[in-house]
Amino acid sequence: MLNFLQAKIMAYDLLVNHYIQELEDLRNLSYGKPRKLNTLANGDRLSWTASKTDLIELIYALQASGAIKSGTAGIKEMASACESIFDLNLGNVYRTFLEIRERKIDLTKFIDRLKSALLQRMEETDG
């Protein structure tokens, strides 16, 4: 009798684990196929085409501005998320940030380029 109860409990445990996995798979489905963080609904993949240094500058700017998790997200945490999204390795982000800080001119070169591009887009839209 004890072996029967043990087998029944094990079977229920396996069934529960199976259903948990199925639910997880259903949550990850989009249009019938699993999506990764860097995959758009149409199947295209996001890729970072600027330099890694530019992305690190952006990460530090977002963190400093408090735009993500009210500024409580750590640099390492944010860099890891960006690495996952864009499928790349940023290397030592702290060392790269020190290199950014050592620039003689244009300390925020990428951020300035973003602002200029956005202002130009707004002008073209108004035009």
trRosetta pair geometry for C-beta under 8 A, 3 or more apart (Angstrom, degrees):
i j d omega theta_ij theta_ji phi_ij phi_ji
1 4 5.7 -55 -155 33 34 114
1 5 6.6 31 151 -16 67 105
2 5 5.8 -56 -151 37 34 109
2 6 6.3 34 152 -19 67 106
3 6 5.6 -53 -145 38 32 113
3 7 6.2 34 155 -20 65 106
4 7 5.8 -55 -148 37 28 111
4 8 6.3 29 153 -20 63 107
5 8 5.6 -53 -146 36 32 113
5 9 6.4 32 155 -19 65 104
6 9 5.8 -53 -148 36 31 110
6 10 6.3 29 154 -17 64 107
7 10 5.7 -55 -146 39 31 111
7 11 6.2 34 153 -23 65 106
8 11 5.6 -52 -147 34 30 113
8 12 6.5 29 154 -16 64 104
9 12 5.8 -55 -149 37 31 109
9 13 6.3 34 151 -22 65 106
10 13 5.5 -53 -147 35 32 115
10 14 6.4 33 154 -18 65 104
11 14 5.8 -53 -150 37 31 111
11 15 6.3 33 151 -20 64 107
12 15 5.5 -54 -147 37 33 114
12 16 6.3 36 154 -21 66 103
13 16 5.8 -51 -147 34 29 111
13 17 6.5 28 154 -15 63 107
14 17 5.8 -56 -148 39 31 110
14 18 6.3 35 152 -23 64 106
15 18 5.5 -52 -149 33 31 115
15 19 6.5 28 155 -16 65 105
16 19 5.8 -57 -149 38 31 108
16 20 6.4 35 152 -22 65 104
17 20 5.6 -50 -146 33 33 114
17 21 6.5 33 154 -17 64 105
18 21 5.9 -58 -153 37 30 110
18 22 6.3 30 151 -19 65 107
19 22 5.4 -51 -144 37 35 114
19 23 6.3 38 155 -21 66 102
20 23 5.8 -53 -150 35 30 111
20 24 6.5 31 151 -19 63 106
21 24 5.6 -53 -149 36 33 113
21 25 6.4 34 152 -19 65 104
22 25 5.6 -53 -148 36 32 112
22 26 6.4 33 153 -19 65 104
23 26 5.6 -54 -148 36 32 112
23 27 6.5 35 153 -21 65 104
24 27 5.7 -53 -151 33 32 113
24 28 6.6 21 154 -12 63 110
25 28 5.9 -65 -150 41 31 107
25 29 6.7 44 151 -41 65 100
25 34 7.6 -70 -154 -85 74 110
26 29 5.7 -43 -151 10 36 118
28 34 5.1 9 134 -133 110 90
28 35 6.9 -163 175 41 73 68
29 32 6.5 7 -173 -111 111 12
29 33 7.0 124 -147 56 75 11
29 34 6.3 -61 -97 -84 52 53
29 35 7.8 97 -163 -1 19 86
30 33 6.9 -42 67 68 64 58
30 34 7.5 70 23 -151 80 19
30 35 4.3 0 30 -19 129 128
30 41 6.6 -109 152 -119 126 74
31 41 6.6 105 -17 -164 137 82
35 39 4.9 -148 -157 78 79 116
35 41 7.7 -25 -106 -96 145 46
36 39 4.6 88 50 -3 79 110
36 45 7.9 8 69 -121 118 97
37 84 5.6 47 49 134 151 99
37 85 5.0 -91 130 -104 120 62
38 45 5.3 36 131 -163 98 84
38 46 4.4 -121 -160 48 80 94
38 47 7.5 74 -179 -68 127 50
38 84 7.5 -165 -33 138 106 57
38 85 5.1 129 -76 -178 92 46
38 86 6.2 144 -108 -88 133 24
38 87 5.6 -97 21 -22 167 101
39 43 6.6 -24 -171 -147 104 32
39 44 7.3 155 -154 82 59 35
39 45 5.5 -35 -97 -101 65 68
39 46 7.5 -123 -63 2 21 81
40 43 6.9 -32 72 37 76 19
40 44 4.7 -1 39 62 119 85
40 45 7.4 -155 4 -85 82 18
40 46 6.7 112 -42 -47 92 85
45 87 7.5 -15 175 9 127 138
46 85 6.4 -31 87 162 136 85
46 86 6.3 -84 116 -102 98 64
47 86 6.2 95 -145 -156 36 83
47 87 7.4 -49 -110 49 75 103
48 52 7.7 85 117 -91 137 56
48 55 5.7 5 -163 -73 149 135
48 82 7.7 48 -60 175 145 100
48 86 4.0 18 -18 -154 107 148
48 88 6.1 -79 40 3 122 146
50 54 4.0 -68 138 73 124 152
50 55 6.6 151 82 -45 104 80
50 110 6.9 97 167 -133 147 121
51 54 4.6 109 58 -2 77 99
51 55 7.4 -141 100 -1 49 82
52 55 5.6 -52 -153 35 39 112
52 56 6.4 40 149 -19 68 103
52 88 7.0 -148 -99 142 104 137
52 90 5.4 164 -166 -132 113 68
52 91 7.0 66 151 20 152 105
52 96 7.2 -97 122 -125 98 159
53 56 5.6 -53 -147 37 33 111
53 57 6.4 39 151 -22 65 103
53 96 5.7 -153 -112 -171 75 119
53 99 7.3 -77 -126 91 121 122
53 100 6.7 161 -170 -74 100 102
53 110 7.6 178 115 -38 78 134
54 57 5.6 -51 -150 34 32 114
54 58 6.5 32 151 -18 64 105
54 109 7.9 -88 -103 93 83 96
54 110 4.0 147 -139 -106 84 145
55 58 5.5 -53 -150 37 34 113
55 59 6.3 40 150 -23 66 103
55 82 6.0 153 174 165 122 146
55 86 7.4 -101 -121 26 153 163
55 90 6.7 -119 93 -110 123 117
56 59 5.5 -47 -145 32 35 115
56 60 6.5 33 156 -16 65 103
56 79 7.2 18 -112 -108 79 110
56 90 6.2 134 -71 -168 101 125
56 93 5.1 -178 -128 -143 116 88
56 96 4.7 45 96 108 174 134
56 97 6.2 -131 155 -65 119 77
56 100 7.1 -157 104 -36 111 139
57 60 6.0 -57 -151 38 30 108
57 61 6.3 30 151 -20 64 109
57 100 5.7 163 -89 -126 95 151
57 108 6.8 145 -174 -142 124 62
57 109 7.3 -89 -121 54 172 76
57 110 4.5 131 79 41 143 129
57 111 6.3 -128 146 -31 115 91
58 61 5.6 -55 -145 37 32 112
58 62 6.3 31 156 -19 66 105
58 110 6.3 -83 -49 118 86 134
58 111 7.2 158 -91 -76 63 81
58 114 7.8 103 -99 -46 106 150
59 62 5.9 -55 -148 36 28 109
59 63 6.3 25 155 -16 63 109
59 75 6.5 93 140 -147 115 76
59 78 5.0 149 -157 120 104 122
59 79 5.7 49 -157 -77 164 72
59 82 6.2 -92 -83 -18 120 151
59 93 7.0 -47 79 -157 148 138
60 63 5.7 -56 -146 39 31 111
60 64 6.0 29 157 -18 66 110
60 75 6.7 12 -93 -118 71 114
60 97 5.8 125 -71 -117 145 119
60 100 7.6 -178 27 73 155 158
61 64 5.8 -56 -141 40 28 109
61 65 6.1 24 159 -18 64 111
61 108 7.3 90 -84 -140 125 115
61 111 5.5 146 -88 -88 157 130
62 65 5.9 -59 -143 38 26 108
62 67 4.9 -84 -157 56 75 119
62 68 5.4 39 154 -7 110 114
62 78 6.8 174 85 -159 121 150
63 66 7.9 36 172 -66 31 31
63 68 6.7 -44 -90 48 54 109
63 71 6.6 92 -179 -141 54 62
63 73 6.3 -118 -113 81 89 89
63 74 7.7 19 -131 -172 134 17
63 75 5.8 -36 -61 -83 169 72
63 78 6.0 -132 -67 -1 110 160
64 71 7.5 21 -159 -128 12 104
65 71 7.4 -152 89 -86 34 97
66 70 5.4 -8 -172 -171 97 41
66 71 3.3 -39 -109 -47 75 107
67 71 7.8 76 13 -66 38 67
68 71 7.5 106 64 -71 57 28
68 73 4.6 -37 116 19 107 143
68 78 6.4 111 87 -102 157 120
69 72 4.6 -93 131 58 106 86
69 73 4.1 118 37 -39 128 93
73 77 5.3 -127 -173 87 83 126
73 78 5.2 92 137 -57 120 101
74 77 4.3 94 59 7 86 106
74 78 6.8 -159 92 -4 44 86
75 78 5.9 -59 -146 41 29 107
75 79 6.0 30 156 -20 66 109
75 93 6.1 -168 154 111 112 136
75 94 7.3 105 111 -76 146 79
75 97 7.8 -37 -157 -44 151 151
76 79 5.7 -54 -143 38 29 111
76 80 6.2 32 156 -22 63 106
76 93 7.3 178 -94 45 55 133
77 80 5.8 -55 -150 34 27 112
77 81 6.6 27 152 -19 61 105
78 81 5.6 -52 -150 34 34 112
78 82 6.5 32 153 -16 66 105
79 82 5.7 -56 -149 39 33 110
79 83 6.3 37 151 -23 65 104
79 90 5.3 -109 -169 50 109 153
79 93 4.7 -108 -99 -46 154 156
80 83 5.6 -50 -148 33 32 114
80 84 6.6 32 153 -18 63 103
81 84 5.8 -56 -154 36 32 111
81 85 6.3 30 152 -19 67 108
82 85 5.6 -52 -140 38 34 111
82 86 5.9 -2 170 12 69 112
82 88 8.0 -37 133 58 82 98
82 90 6.9 50 91 -47 114 135
83 86 6.8 -72 -134 55 20 85
83 87 7.6 63 169 -109 54 11
83 88 5.8 -116 -137 74 66 58
83 89 6.2 44 -140 -103 120 37
83 90 5.7 -107 -77 -9 104 98
84 87 7.4 15 -170 -72 24 50
90 93 5.4 23 127 -71 126 96
90 96 7.5 -94 166 8 94 153
91 95 7.7 -66 130 55 103 115
91 96 6.9 105 85 -39 106 122
92 95 4.0 36 114 18 120 115
92 96 6.5 153 95 -16 67 85
93 96 5.5 -56 -147 40 36 113
93 97 6.2 41 153 -24 68 103
94 97 5.7 -50 -150 32 31 113
94 98 6.8 35 149 -20 62 100
95 98 5.6 -49 -154 31 36 113
95 99 6.7 37 147 -19 65 102
96 99 5.4 -52 -154 35 37 114
96 100 6.5 42 147 -22 67 100
97 100 5.4 -47 -149 32 37 115
97 101 6.4 39 151 -19 65 103
98 101 5.6 -53 -150 36 33 113
98 102 6.5 32 151 -21 64 108
99 102 5.7 -58 -149 35 33 112
99 103 7.7 61 148 -46 58 79
100 103 6.1 -24 -171 -16 40 112
100 107 7.1 82 160 -169 80 65
101 107 7.2 24 -126 -147 39 103
103 106 6.1 -76 152 78 139 67
103 107 5.3 168 69 -103 117 50
103 109 7.1 -139 -155 -27 168 113
106 109 4.1 57 152 -81 116 88
106 112 6.6 -102 -148 25 93 148
108 111 4.0 -39 169 47 108 119
108 112 5.4 119 104 -28 86 91
109 112 5.9 -61 -149 36 23 111
109 113 6.5 22 154 -19 61 108
110 113 5.5 -53 -148 35 34 112
110 114 6.4 38 151 -22 65 102
111 114 5.6 -48 -150 32 33 115
111 115 6.6 34 151 -19 63 103
112 115 5.7 -52 -150 34 33 111
112 116 6.4 32 153 -18 65 106
113 116 5.7 -53 -146 37 32 111
113 117 6.2 32 155 -19 65 108
114 117 5.8 -58 -147 37 28 110
114 118 6.3 25 157 -17 65 108
115 118 5.9 -58 -148 38 29 109
115 119 6.3 28 156 -17 65 108
116 119 5.8 -56 -146 38 29 110
116 120 6.3 30 155 -19 65 107
117 120 5.7 -54 -147 36 30 112
117 121 6.4 33 152 -21 64 105
118 121 5.6 -51 -148 34 33 113
118 122 6.5 34 152 -20 64 104
119 122 5.6 -53 -150 35 33 113
119 123 6.5 34 152 -19 65 104
120 123 5.7 -53 -150 35 33 112
120 124 6.3 32 153 -18 66 105
121 124 5.8 -56 -148 38 30 110
121 125 6.3 31 153 -21 64 108
122 125 5.7 -55 -147 36 30 112
122 126 6.4 28 154 -17 64 107
123 126 5.8 -58 -148 38 30 109
123 127 6.1 46 153 -42 63 108
124 127 5.4 -46 -149 16 30 126
